[in-house]
Amino acid sequence: MPRTPKRLYGPAQVATGPTTVYTVPSSTKAIIRQIHIQNPSASAVTYRLSIGADAAGTRWFDDFSIPARAPGITDSVRDHFMYLVMDAAEVLQIGAGTNNILTVTITGDEYTAG
């Protein structure tokens, strides 16, 4: 299976969602390696990340809080490094507690059969 490292989503603002931000292509496995989230606001903002339909049992992060930026700092940033394997047709969904504040970028690898 040839490996293709790539940006799978973003950078893009996060809606209150849940919103599908990535669908694994057919004949492909994907590995999510990093989720980078920034909060440029002066208030903490929560987010949820799930595989498949958003529900308590499918969430990797459930109302995870990204703190407000500190005085004199442009943004509050959180990087989640992981090894999250996804199969063909699986979806990654994200939603935020406040609409269009957080910015997310998701990177990983796609492995295509053939």
Buried (B, 14 or more C-beta within 10 A) or exposed (E): EEEEEEEBBBEBEBBBBBBBBBBBEEEBBBBBBBBBBBBBBEEBBBBBBBBBEBEEEBBBBEEBBBEBBEEEEEBBBBEBEEEBBBEBEBBBBBBBBBEEBBBBBBBBBBBBEE
